[in-house]
Amino acid sequence: MHSYQTCVAPGANALSACELTCGLTLALARHIVPAAAALKDGRWERAQYTGTEVFGKTLAVLGLGRVGREVAVRMNAFGMK
């Protein structure tokens, strides 16, 4: 029989999850992944990859737990409501 210890560490990865969420939000808004792929393939079409500015946009944060609060604070710094 194996003995394992467990512990509860609430919020231990909240900042990491928050940073990932913010990064993915910006990547989606600005079309970063498809733009990078197009540039790598030599088929850059500027008008197709301009994306959308997040400033002034409304962000829906589902739940204001540790991660949700951090996301709201950081995305507010980008001018999001």
N, C-alpha and C positions, 0 to 999 in steps of 0.2 A: 504494500500500500504506500502511495506517495502522499507526502504532506506538503500542501501549498499554503502560503500566506496570501491573504488578499487585503486590500485596503481601499478606502474610498478617498478619492482626491478630487472633490468637486472643483470645477474650473481649471483643472490642471492644463488642459489644452485649449482653453477658451480663446486665448490670443492667437494661437495658431489657426484655429478654425475661423476666427474673425478675419485674419489676414488673407486666408484662402478665399473666403466669401467675397471680400472686397476686391481682391485681384480678379476673380472670375467675373464679378459684376462689371468691372471696367473692361475686361477683355471682351465680354459679350457686347457691351455698348459700342466699343470702338472697332469691332471686327478684327482683333489682333491676330488670332490664329489663322483665319483664311488669308489675311493680308500678308502675313509672314510666309505662308506656303506659296502664295502667288509670286511674291518677290523672289523666293528661292528658285521657283520654276521659270523665272524670267518673263512672267506675264503680268506685270504690274499695270493696273488700270486704276489710277488715283480716284476717280469719281465713284468707283465701285466699293472702295474700302475706307471712305471717310468716317463712317460710323456716326454716332450721336453723342453730343456733349451731355454729361450727366448734370451739369450745373442747372439748378432750377427744376430738375425732374423730381418726382415723388417716388420714394422707395418704400415699398411695403415690407416691413420686418415682421415676420410671423413669430411672435413670442419675444418678450423682452427679458429673457434670462441672461446669463452671463455673456453668451455669444451675441445674442440679439442686441443687447445694450452697447457692446463694443462696436458692432457693425454700425449701429445708428450714429454713434459719436463720430466714428471715422468717416463715414459717408457724408455726414453733415459738414465735415471739413472740406469736402468737394463741392459744397453748395447745394446738396440735395435736401429736399424736404422730407 
